[in-house]
Amino acid sequence: MSLPLIVGISGASGAVYGLRLLDALRTAKVASHLVISKSAALTIKEETGLAADAVRSMADVTYSNGDIGAAISSGSFKTRGMIIAPCSVRTVSDIAYGGTENLLSRAADVVLKERRRLVLVVRETPLHAGHLRSMLAATENGAIIMPPVPAFYHRPTSVDDIVNQTVGRCLDLFDIDSGLVKRWRSEAES
Ligand SMILES: Cc1cc2nc3c(=O)[nH]c(=O)nc-3n(C[C@H](O)[C@H](O)[C@H](O)COP(=O)(O)O)c2cc1C
């Protein structure tokens, strides 16, 4: 089996992105190692009605956010990298400025120091200068900021279509073809 991908779910709105990502990794046969923040347990419940444990059962390996000695807290544990979806402003700020108090931010910091890929699906709006500065600093550290901003050229007709496109484009950044992305011109010209 190929290297695992770390999935982080933090407490921004958009828990569905994290859930869809776990589904897509299972379909693509890529092992998922999951860490959920305390606030994410709240947003998951609020937005999907699911308990955090139900989401944990969708992953191959799960860690407690307080388990700062978990495998993913060390660069010697090899992974493809990490996606945090959704990513809160608080977590992006930790990543920007080196805060590593919990496993989510520690694992992200490790991914960056090992020069592996880190994709942050940052969800907040509107944004003040501090949010934008954090996103710039995280980018300068090597992260990819990928807000879940929908495209409409693929003519989505449901929330599912919109979520799938964003999740698929995140996985494109790891060369994982999820089959979820409707690609520009790929059907229109046939
Ligand atoms: C229902 C709900 C929705 C939230 N939506 C967002 C959001 O979209 N973006 C954000 O940055 N924080 C949002 N928050 C606030 C975060 O959960 C809060 O700042 C928390 O401290 C983030 O911690 P974490 O990064 O450890 O998950 C939301 C909180 C709740 C309860």
The ligand as a MOL file (V3000), in Angstrom:
LIG
                    3D

  0  0  0     0  0            999 V3000
M  V30 BEGIN CTAB
M  V30 COUNTS 31 33 0 0 0
M  V30 BEGIN ATOM
M  V30 1 C -20.7970 26.0070 14.3870 0
M  V30 2 C -19.4330 26.6430 14.3680 0
M  V30 3 C -18.9300 27.1300 13.1840 0
M  V30 4 C -17.6700 27.7230 13.1280 0
M  V30 5 N -17.2030 28.1710 11.9150 0
M  V30 6 C -15.9290 28.6330 11.8430 0
M  V30 7 C -15.3900 28.9670 10.5590 0
M  V30 8 O -16.0310 28.8450 9.5260 0
M  V30 9 N -14.1030 29.3680 10.5230 0
M  V30 10 C -13.3280 29.4690 11.6480 0
M  V30 11 O -12.1550 29.8340 11.5240 0
M  V30 12 N -13.8340 29.1880 12.8650 0
M  V30 13 C -15.1120 28.7590 12.9990 0
M  V30 14 N -15.6210 28.4250 14.2240 0
M  V30 15 C -14.8190 28.7190 15.4280 0
M  V30 16 C -13.7760 27.6540 15.7340 0
M  V30 17 O -14.3940 26.4090 15.9950 0
M  V30 18 C -12.9470 28.1120 16.9540 0
M  V30 19 O -12.2010 29.2610 16.6260 0
M  V30 20 C -12.0380 27.0500 17.4920 0
M  V30 21 O -11.2620 27.5770 18.5480 0
M  V30 22 C -11.1040 26.4710 16.4220 0
M  V30 23 O -10.2600 25.5470 17.0390 0
M  V30 24 P -9.5060 24.4130 16.2140 0
M  V30 25 O -8.7180 25.0820 15.1660 0
M  V30 26 O -8.6400 23.7430 17.2600 0
M  V30 27 O -10.5320 23.4780 15.6820 0
M  V30 28 C -16.8960 27.8470 14.3070 0
M  V30 29 C -17.4050 27.3490 15.5110 0
M  V30 30 C -18.6630 26.7660 15.5500 0
M  V30 31 C -19.1730 26.2180 16.8590 0
M  V30 END ATOM
M  V30 BEGIN BOND
M  V30 1 1 1 2
M  V30 2 1 2 3
M  V30 3 2 2 30
M  V30 4 2 3 4
M  V30 5 1 4 5
M  V30 6 1 4 28
M  V30 7 2 5 6
M  V30 8 1 6 7
M  V30 9 1 6 13
M  V30 10 2 7 8
M  V30 11 1 7 9
M  V30 12 1 9 10
M  V30 13 2 10 11
M  V30 14 1 10 12
M  V30 15 2 12 13
M  V30 16 1 13 14
M  V30 17 1 14 15
M  V30 18 1 14 28
M  V30 19 1 15 16
M  V30 20 1 16 17
M  V30 21 1 16 18
M  V30 22 1 18 19
M  V30 23 1 18 20
M  V30 24 1 20 21
M  V30 25 1 20 22
M  V30 26 1 22 23
M  V30 27 1 23 24
M  V30 28 2 24 25
M  V30 29 1 24 26
M  V30 30 1 24 27
M  V30 31 2 28 29
M  V30 32 1 29 30
M  V30 33 1 30 31
M  V30 END BOND
M  V30 END CTAB
M  END
